[in-house]
Amino acid sequence: MTTTESTDTPTGHLIGYARVSTGHQDAQFQRDALSAAGCTRIFEDQASGKSTDGRPELAAALDYLRPGDVLVVWKLDRLARSVVDLIKIVEDLGKRGVGFKILTGALAGIDTTRPEGRLFMTIAAGFAAFERELTHERVMAGLEAARNQGRTGGRPAALSPDQVAAVHARHDKGESPTKIAQAMGVHRATVYRVLAKD
């Protein structure tokens, strides 16, 4: 993980972010593209793109940005893995007066400092919200269908009815919940839950 800096970057400049997934990959191509686009400072992570967690240089870049700055990435997948992730990051940047720009790929040319870029992000945010609502509706419909078929959600029972009976029998003979749990290969909390239902 490195930070490349050519000058002290004043407010209102382009700040680049590059990412490679493994040490075998080289971010030089991204660095060159970001520099050619006018970025005077580039933050670079070597990390998976599955989430924004565990990416210290991204955190540093987001912290470094000031109102008037623009965060620039080579491609969308260098920053976010989904439209939902992208929307969240761009909305947070927008609230701080920071722009966002993508250089290449399917969303090349997105630039929230321009009216058309802001329009696109507004439309994308609407689609992301719509998708979340559809997902919620599908989950609720699935749960309702399961309830109608006599199934309920949650984890499967840790003990079968015969094992529950064995827990009670052992406890009635004076065996402690800890020893019962050890004998049956379950956590002590499971035994306590069984006994509490009595």
N, C-alpha and C positions, 0 to 999 in steps of 0.2 A: 504494500500500500504506500503510495507516494503522493506528494503534492508538488506539482510543477508550477513555478511562479516566475513570470518574466519581469513584472514590475509590481509595485504596490498598487493594488486595484482601487481606484476611487469609486464612489457611488456613481451609478449610471453606466456601468460597463458590463460586458458579456463575461459570464463565469461558466466555465465548462465542467462537465462531469463525465468521466469515463469509467467503464467497468469491464473486467474480464472475469470469467468464472473460475479459472484455474491458473496455476503458475506456468502451465505450458502455453498459455495464450499470450499474445503480445498486444498491448493497447496502443502501440505506436501509430497505427492507422487512425484510431480514434483521436489521439492527441494531435496528429497532423491536421485532421479535418476540423477539429475544434479551434486550433490555432489559425487555420486559414479563414475560419468564419469570424475571426476577430477576438477570440477569447484571450484575455490577458492573464488569467489564472485558471488552472485546471486541477480539479480534485479527482483522484483515481483510486478505485477500490479493486481488490482481488477477492471476490466473494460471489456466492450464488445469488441469482436474481429472484429466488422464490419469495423473498420478502425484503422489506426495507430494513429489517432488524439485522444487526451484525455487520453493518456497513458504515464503519466509522468515518470514512471520508465523505460519504453522502451526508451524514449528520453534520460534519464540519462545514461542508458546502452550504447546506441549508442555514446553518448558524451564521455563516460569513455574509450571506446575501443581505443587501440593504435596499430600501426603497429606490426604485429606478433601475436596479440591476436586472439582468435577464439570465436565467439559468438555461444553458444550452446543452443538449445531448445529441450524440451522433444518430442514435435510433431509439425509438420508444422503449424497446426491451432492455436497453442499458439502464433505464431508470425504473420502469414499472413492468409487471407481468400481466396486468389487466387494465381495462378501461377504468374500473372502479378505483384501483390504486392510483392511476394517473389523475383522475378527477380529484381525489383527496389531496394529493400533493399540489396540484395546480391551484385548487381552491385556497389552500393554506398560503401559497405564494401570493396569490391575488390579494388576499386580505392584508398582506404586508407590503403591497405595492410593488411586487416583484413579477417580472414577466417570465415567459417560458417559451422555448423554441426547440423544434426537432429538425435536424438537418437532412436525414435520409430515411428511406423505408416507406411503408404504406402511408404514414402520416407526415411525410416530409413537407416542410413549409409551414407547419403549424407554428404560429407566432402570436402569442396572446397580447403583444404590444400593438397589434393591428386589429381593426374592427372585425375582419373576417375570421381571424384566429379566435377572438373572444366569442364570436357567434358559434363557431364550431364547438368550442368547449362547453358552451351553454347547451347546445343540442346533445352533445355527448353525455353531459351530466343528466339531462332528461332521460336519455336511453338507459343510463346506469341505474337511475332511480326506478324506472319502469321494470327493468330486469330484476332488481331486488324485490319489488312488489310481486312480480310473477312467481319468483322463487318462493316467497313467503306463502303465497296462495297455494302453490303446489304442495308444499310441506303440510299446510293445514288440511288440505283435501286428502292427502295420504294418511294423515293421522285419523281423520274422521272415518275414512274407509276401513282402516285397521280396527278402530273401535267398533264399527258396525259388524265386523267379522269376529268380534270377541277378543281381539288382540289389543294389548296396551303397550305403550312405549316404555322406555327405560331399560336398564340392564336386566339380563336374564337372572333368575334366582340362582344364588351361589350354591344352594343346597336343594336336593330333591326332597319330596315329602317324606320318604323313608329316612333320609339323613336328618331332617328336622325332628322326626320322632326319636331318633337315636340321641340327638342333642338333649332333648327333654329327659329321656331315660337316664343318660349319664349324669345330668344335673341333679335329678331326683335322688341318685345314689350318692350325692355329695361331691361329685367331681367338679373341679373349678372350671370356669369358662376358658382359662388359659390352657389347661390340660386338654379340654375337649377340642379346642381349636387346633392344638398341635396334633392330636390323634386323628382329626378329620382333614387336616391339611388346608384349613381356611384361616382367615384372619380372625383375631379375637373379637373384633367389632361385629363380624358376621354372627358369631355365637350370641353376643349380647343382643343383637337385633332380633334373633329368633326367640330368645328368652323374654324379651320385652313385649312380644306380641301375645304372650300367654296371659 
